[in-house]
Amino acid sequence: MSTVSKKSNSKQSCNLSINAALLREAKGLGINLSQTLESELEKLVRQAKAKTWAEENREAIESQNRWIEKHGLWSDGLRMF
């Protein structure tokens, strides 16, 4: 879920350059270009943010993983599956 698109429903026009044959084919198939671009762009933004977050928190994550490898989880003795 993107926080950007959920905060505001306002739209902004923009100019894009796209392969002419691909554009004709997409329009011929009834593909909504604005919706498709927005959906894919939202996915790419979410992935980029996740990658940035993982990189920024890499040391803490590695530290926590080392601690768990050494000490285990508090629930290790409770799980029966």
Contacts in CASP RR format, 6 or more apart in sequence:
PFRMAT RR
TARGET T0000
AUTHOR 0000-0000-0000
METHOD contacts of the structure
MODEL  1
MSTVSKKSNSKQSCNLSINAALLREAKGLGINLSQTLESELEKLVRQAKA
KTWAEENREAIESQNRWIEKHGLWSDGLRMF
2 42 0 8 1.000
2 45 0 8 1.000
2 46 0 8 1.000
4 42 0 8 1.000
4 45 0 8 1.000
5 38 0 8 1.000
5 42 0 8 1.000
11 34 0 8 1.000
16 37 0 8 1.000
23 33 0 8 1.000
26 33 0 8 1.000
26 36 0 8 1.000
27 33 0 8 1.000
54 61 0 8 1.000
END
